[in-house]
Amino acid sequence: MARVLIVLTVFLVAAHLGGYVFARLRQPPVIGEIVGGLLLGGSALGLVAPSATDWLAPSSSPTAHVLGGVYQLGMILMVFLAGLEMSRSSRGVERRTVLFTTVSGLVIPFAGGLVIGRLVDPDDLAGPHGSAMSISLVLALAIAVTSIPVISRIMLDLGILNSLFARTILTVAVIEDVLLYIVLAVILGIAHIEADTAYGLPALLPADLIGWEVAYYTAASLLFFALLLLGGRAAFRGLVSGPLSVLERHSPAAFRLMFLFMLCLCCLALGIDPVFGALMAGIAMADREEAGEVREAAGSPGLDSVRGFALAFFVPVYFALVGFRLDLVHDLDLPFFAWLFLLACVIKFGGVWLGARLSGRSASWSVHFAVAMNARGGPGIVLATVTFGAGVINERFFVALVLLSVLTSQLAGAWLIRALAKDPGFEKAAVR
């Protein structure tokens, strides 16, 4: 127990110190949390004191199992908070801009990733349960994804979160990320087919029909997302006012955690990853500024409690463990990462910029919008961690995806700071 507490304290301190330093530098704190873990891993501390790094996270011990549990819960809660961020109101956004930038900014990057996946050797990037199809889909997602939590935090720090510019970005990002999470669910389903590790309902179904597995995971993911998007909030309100209202009144935080874990268990029963239940739980609890509804916003005691403890412990330790797993000495392939970073930024930028211009936006506004949409942040890291954990990608690809998420988030933050300094009125005309 003493060892577990020491290890958790070390990771917690490293994560929060890194986050504090980066916040002071006006950079996303999540990057500092990853750097804090990176300094404890094989890329830094492991070079001068490998025994210390091995002691922090041994491959097989009770401490390793505890860290694995904290890591998984941290990822679930981080995705849950990302779902809450999808509550940003889309009122007042120009539908033409949203339509053009969503279509162009999603289809072009996704198609570009699929083309790149056909040109690379999948054996160089695949893990033990990866395939040519899954590697192509991961590349497509890595290029197309946008981080809602990171970009919203950047714009909050800059004081432009209530601008039309910010609301348009968040509206487009919500639509993109929901679609991309569905594709990720299919990728993980294919990985279970490759590994013969299906769980839940798929493990009970016959396996002698060619292609049924892919069809099942696709249909199950689409059905789960569709039902929760249409009825998730009504289901949550029904539980609040139903027989479980006693628990909601007694402990709002416990009630919300119960709802979160129920949806995660539903995903496990369906054979899909529980992070998708966490995402839909966040969306279902997110605030909507509609007449007659109680707002589940920052003022909700239940959500405040869950959010506060998650951001104090589970989420920072999760990101620190992501950084700890990065071995930049042995697994960083600089030529591969360089061309992946360049192509990902250029293709995503080009797709979003083209959509913004076709919708009638000015050239400078389109540039700022496209750079902001390039931030991959948390969703990019979730993509890397869940596919690496499922054996879809190898260490080389995992390191490249995490660094891609980190550097594009930094680039978006630095660009918007510079844009506001040089052209402080580029988003003011759209402020409510």
C-alpha positions in Angstrom: 0.0 0.0 0.0 2.8 2.4 0.8 4.4 1.7 -2.6 1.1 2.4 -4.4 0.6 5.7 -2.5 4.2 6.8 -3.2 3.9 6.0 -7.0 0.5 7.8 -7.3 1.9 10.8 -5.4 4.9 11.0 -7.7 2.7 10.9 -10.8 0.2 13.3 -9.4 2.9 15.9 -8.4 4.7 15.5 -11.8 1.4 16.0 -13.7 0.2 19.1 -11.8 3.7 20.7 -11.8 3.9 20.2 -15.5 0.4 21.5 -16.0 1.1 24.6 -13.9 4.3 25.4 -15.8 2.6 25.1 -19.2 -0.5 27.1 -18.0 1.9 29.9 -16.9 3.4 29.8 -20.4 -0.2 30.1 -21.8 0.0 26.6 -23.3 -2.6 23.8 -22.8 -2.0 22.3 -19.3 -2.6 18.8 -20.7 0.6 19.0 -22.6 2.5 19.9 -19.3 0.9 16.9 -17.7 2.2 14.6 -20.4 5.6 16.2 -20.2 5.6 15.6 -16.4 5.1 11.9 -17.0 7.6 11.9 -19.9 10.3 13.1 -17.5 9.7 10.1 -15.3 9.9 7.6 -18.1 12.5 6.0 -20.3 13.0 9.3 -22.2 14.5 11.2 -19.3 14.8 9.6 -15.8 15.2 6.2 -17.3 18.3 7.3 -19.1 20.1 8.2 -15.9 18.4 6.0 -13.3 16.6 3.1 -15.1 16.0 1.3 -11.8 13.9 4.3 -10.5 11.7 4.2 -13.6 11.3 0.4 -13.3 10.4 0.8 -9.7 7.7 3.4 -10.5 5.9 1.1 -13.0 7.0 -2.5 -12.8 5.6 -4.8 -15.5 3.9 -7.2 -13.1 3.0 -6.3 -9.6 0.0 -5.0 -7.6 1.3 -1.5 -8.2 1.1 -2.1 -12.0 -2.5 -3.3 -11.7 -3.5 -0.3 -9.6 -1.9 2.1 -12.2 -3.7 0.2 -15.0 -7.0 0.7 -13.2 -6.3 4.4 -12.6 -5.2 4.8 -16.2 -8.5 3.3 -17.5 -10.7 5.3 -15.2 -8.8 8.4 -16.1 -9.4 7.8 -19.8 -13.1 7.2 -19.1 -13.5 10.3 -17.1 -11.5 12.4 -19.6 -13.8 11.3 -22.5 -16.8 12.0 -20.2 -15.5 15.5 -19.7 -15.1 15.9 -23.5 -18.7 14.9 -23.9 -19.7 17.6 -21.4 -17.7 20.1 -23.5 -20.0 19.3 -26.4 -22.7 21.3 -24.5 -21.6 24.5 -26.0 -24.6 26.2 -27.6 -24.6 26.3 -31.4 -27.2 29.1 -31.5 -26.2 31.9 -33.8 -23.7 30.0 -35.9 -24.0 30.3 -39.6 -25.3 27.0 -40.9 -23.6 27.4 -44.2 -20.2 27.8 -42.6 -20.8 24.8 -40.4 -22.0 22.6 -43.3 -19.2 23.5 -45.6 -16.4 23.2 -43.0 -17.7 20.0 -41.6 -18.0 18.3 -45.0 -14.8 19.6 -46.4 -12.8 19.5 -43.1 -13.9 15.9 -42.5 -14.2 14.2 -45.8 -10.9 15.5 -47.3 -8.7 14.7 -44.2 -10.3 11.3 -43.7 -9.9 10.4 -47.4 -6.4 11.7 -47.3 -5.6 9.4 -44.4 -7.1 6.4 -46.2 -4.9 7.1 -49.2 -1.8 7.5 -47.1 -2.7 4.2 -45.4 -2.7 2.5 -48.8 0.8 3.8 -49.5 2.5 2.8 -46.3 3.5 -0.7 -45.2 1.0 -1.6 -42.5 3.5 -4.1 -41.0 5.7 -1.1 -40.0 2.9 0.4 -37.9 0.6 -2.4 -36.9 0.6 -4.0 -33.5 -0.1 -7.7 -32.9 -3.8 -7.3 -33.6 -3.6 -4.7 -36.4 -4.4 -5.1 -40.0 -4.1 -3.0 -43.2 -7.7 -1.9 -42.9 -7.4 -0.8 -39.2 -4.1 1.0 -39.8 -5.6 3.0 -42.7 -8.6 3.9 -40.5 -6.3 5.0 -37.6 -4.3 7.2 -40.0 -7.6 8.7 -41.3 -8.8 9.5 -37.8 -5.5 10.9 -36.7 -5.6 13.4 -39.6 -9.3 14.3 -39.3 -9.8 14.6 -35.5 -10.1 17.9 -33.6 -9.8 18.4 -29.8 -12.9 20.0 -28.2 -11.5 20.3 -24.7 -8.1 21.7 -25.8 -9.4 24.3 -28.3 -12.2 25.4 -26.0 -9.7 25.9 -23.1 -7.4 27.9 -25.4 -10.2 30.2 -26.5 -11.4 30.5 -22.9 -8.0 31.7 -21.8 -8.0 34.2 -24.7 -11.4 35.5 -23.8 -13.1 34.6 -27.1 -15.1 31.6 -26.1 -18.4 33.4 -26.6 -17.6 34.6 -30.1 -19.2 33.3 -33.2 -15.7 32.1 -34.3 -15.4 29.9 -31.2 -19.0 28.6 -31.3 -18.6 27.7 -35.0 -15.4 25.8 -34.2 -17.0 23.9 -31.4 -20.1 23.0 -33.4 -18.1 21.6 -36.3 -15.8 19.8 -33.9 -18.7 18.1 -32.1 -20.2 16.8 -35.4 -16.7 15.6 -36.5 -15.8 13.9 -33.3 -19.1 12.0 -32.9 -18.6 10.6 -36.4 -15.0 9.8 -35.8 -15.7 8.0 -32.4 -18.1 5.7 -34.3 -15.3 4.8 -36.7 -13.0 4.2 -33.7 -15.5 1.8 -32.3 -15.4 -0.2 -35.5 -11.6 -0.2 -35.5 -11.6 -1.6 -31.9 -14.2 -4.2 -33.0 -11.9 -5.3 -35.8 -9.0 -5.6 -33.4 -11.1 -8.0 -31.2 -11.8 -10.1 -34.3 -8.1 -10.2 -35.1 -7.2 -11.1 -31.5 -10.1 -13.4 -30.9 -10.8 -11.5 -27.7 -14.4 -10.5 -28.2 -16.5 -9.9 -25.1 -20.1 -9.2 -24.2 -22.7 -10.1 -26.8 -20.3 -10.7 -29.7 -18.7 -13.5 -27.7 -22.1 -15.3 -27.6 -22.8 -15.1 -31.3 -21.7 -17.6 -33.9 -18.4 -17.0 -35.6 -18.8 -19.1 -38.7 -20.4 -16.3 -40.9 -17.9 -14.5 -43.0 -17.9 -10.8 -42.3 -20.6 -10.9 -39.6 -18.2 -9.5 -37.0 -17.5 -6.3 -38.9 -21.2 -5.8 -39.7 -22.1 -6.4 -36.0 -19.6 -3.9 -34.6 -20.6 -1.3 -37.2 -24.3 -1.7 -36.6 -23.9 -1.9 -32.8 -21.8 1.3 -32.7 -24.2 3.2 -34.9 -27.3 2.0 -33.0 -25.7 2.9 -29.6 -24.7 6.4 -30.7 -28.0 7.1 -32.4 -30.1 6.0 -29.5 -28.1 8.0 -26.9 -27.9 11.1 -29.1 -31.7 11.0 -29.6 -32.8 9.8 -26.2 -29.9 10.0 -23.8 -30.8 13.3 -22.2 -34.5 12.2 -21.8 -33.3 9.0 -20.2 -31.1 10.9 -17.8 -34.0 13.3 -16.9 -36.2 10.3 -16.4 -33.8 8.7 -13.9 -33.5 12.1 -12.1 -37.3 12.3 -11.6 -37.9 8.5 -11.2 -37.3 6.0 -8.5 -33.6 6.9 -8.3 -34.4 10.5 -7.4 -33.6 9.6 -3.8 -30.0 8.9 -4.8 -29.9 12.1 -6.9 -31.0 14.2 -3.9 -28.8 12.4 -1.4 -25.6 12.6 -3.6 -25.8 14.3 -7.0 -22.2 13.3 -7.8 -22.8 9.6 -7.0 -25.9 9.6 -9.2 -24.0 11.0 -12.2 -21.2 8.5 -11.7 -23.8 5.7 -11.6 -25.3 6.9 -14.9 -21.8 7.1 -16.4 -20.8 3.6 -15.3 -24.2 2.2 -16.4 -23.5 3.4 -20.0 -20.0 2.1 -19.9 -21.3 -1.3 -18.8 -23.9 -1.2 -21.6 -21.0 -0.8 -24.0 -19.2 -3.8 -22.5 -22.3 -5.9 -22.9 -22.5 -4.9 -26.5 -18.8 -5.7 -27.0 -17.7 -2.1 -27.7 -15.2 0.0 -25.8 -16.5 1.6 -22.6 -15.1 5.0 -23.5 -18.0 5.4 -25.9 -20.4 5.1 -23.0 -18.4 7.8 -21.2 -18.7 10.1 -24.2 -22.5 9.6 -24.5 -22.9 10.0 -20.8 -21.2 13.4 -21.0 -23.4 14.5 -23.9 -26.5 13.3 -22.1 -25.7 15.4 -19.0 -24.4 18.4 -20.9 -26.3 21.7 -20.5 -28.7 22.9 -23.1 -30.0 26.4 -23.0 -33.5 25.5 -23.7 -36.7 26.9 -22.1 -38.0 24.8 -19.2 -34.9 22.7 -18.7 -32.6 22.7 -15.7 -29.1 23.6 -16.8 -26.4 20.9 -16.0 -23.7 23.5 -16.3 -20.7 24.5 -14.2 -23.1 25.5 -11.4 -24.4 21.9 -11.0 -23.1 20.5 -7.6 -23.1 17.0 -9.0 -21.1 17.8 -12.1 -18.9 20.2 -10.2 -17.9 17.4 -7.8 -17.2 14.8 -10.5 -15.4 17.3 -12.7 -13.3 18.6 -9.8 -12.1 15.3 -8.5 -11.5 13.9 -12.1 -9.4 17.0 -13.0 -7.6 16.8 -9.7 -6.6 13.2 -9.7 -7.7 10.7 -12.5 -7.2 12.8 -15.6 -3.8 14.3 -14.7 -2.5 10.9 -13.7 -3.8 9.4 -17.0 -2.0 12.0 -19.1 1.2 11.6 -16.9 1.0 7.8 -17.6 0.6 8.5 -21.3 3.8 10.6 -21.2 5.5 7.9 -19.1 4.8 5.3 -21.8 6.5 7.5 -24.4 10.0 6.2 -25.2 11.4 8.9 -27.4 14.9 7.3 -27.4 13.9 3.9 -28.8 10.5 4.4 -30.4 10.6 7.9 -32.0 11.1 7.5 -35.8 11.9 11.1 -36.8 11.5 10.7 -40.5 8.2 9.0 -40.1 6.9 11.5 -37.6 8.1 14.5 -39.7 6.2 13.4 -42.8 3.1 12.4 -40.8 3.1 15.7 -39.0 3.5 17.7 -42.2 0.8 15.8 -44.1 -1.7 15.8 -41.3 -1.4 19.5 -40.8 -1.5 20.4 -44.5 -4.4 18.1 -45.3 -6.5 19.1 -42.3 -5.7 22.8 -42.8 -6.5 22.6 -46.5 -9.8 20.8 -46.0 -11.1 23.2 -43.3 -9.8 26.3 -45.1 -11.5 25.3 -48.4 -14.8 24.7 -46.6 -14.6 28.1 -44.9 -13.8 29.9 -48.1 -16.6 28.2 -50.0 -19.0 29.3 -47.3 -18.0 32.9 -48.0 -15.6 33.6 -45.1 -12.6 35.9 -45.6 -9.1 34.5 -46.3 -7.7 35.6 -42.9 -10.7 34.2 -40.9 -10.5 30.9 -42.8 -6.7 30.6 -42.0 -7.3 31.2 -38.3 -10.3 28.8 -38.3 -8.2 26.1 -40.1 -5.3 26.4 -37.7 -7.6 26.1 -34.7 -9.3 23.0 -36.1 -5.8 21.4 -36.4 -5.6 21.0 -32.6 -5.9 17.2 -31.9 -5.3 17.2 -28.1 -7.2 14.8 -26.0 -9.2 12.9 -28.7 -5.9 12.3 -30.6 -4.3 11.0 -27.4 -7.3 8.8 -26.7 -7.1 7.4 -30.3 -3.4 6.6 -29.7 -3.9 5.0 -26.3 -7.0 2.9 -27.0 -5.6 1.5 -30.3 -2.2 0.9 -28.7 -3.9 -0.9 -25.8 -5.9 -3.0 -28.2 -2.8 -4.0 -30.1 -3.9 -2.2 -33.3 -0.8 -0.1 -33.5 2.8 -0.5 -32.3 5.1 1.7 -30.1 6.4 3.6 -33.1 3.0 4.7 -34.3 1.8 5.3 -30.7 4.6 7.8 -30.1 4.0 9.6 -33.4 0.3 9.9 -32.7 0.8 11.4 -29.2 3.4 13.8 -30.4 1.2 14.8 -33.3 -1.6 15.6 -30.8 0.7 17.6 -28.5 2.4 19.7 -31.1 -0.7 20.5 -33.1 -2.4 21.7 -29.9 0.6 23.9 -29.1 0.7 25.3 -32.6 -3.0 26.2 -32.5 -2.6 28.0 -29.2 0.4 29.9 -30.3 -1.2 30.9 -33.6 -4.4 32.2 -32.0 -2.4 34.2 -29.4 -0.4 35.8 -32.3 -3.6 36.3 -34.3 -5.2 38.3 -31.5 -2.1 40.3 -31.0 -1.8 41.3 -34.6 -5.5 41.5 -35.5 -7.5 41.9 -32.3 -10.7 42.5 -34.3 -10.8 39.3 -36.3 -13.4 37.7 -34.1 -14.9 40.7 -32.3 -17.6 41.3 -34.9 -19.1 38.0 -34.1 -19.3 38.4 -30.3 -22.8 38.1 -28.8 
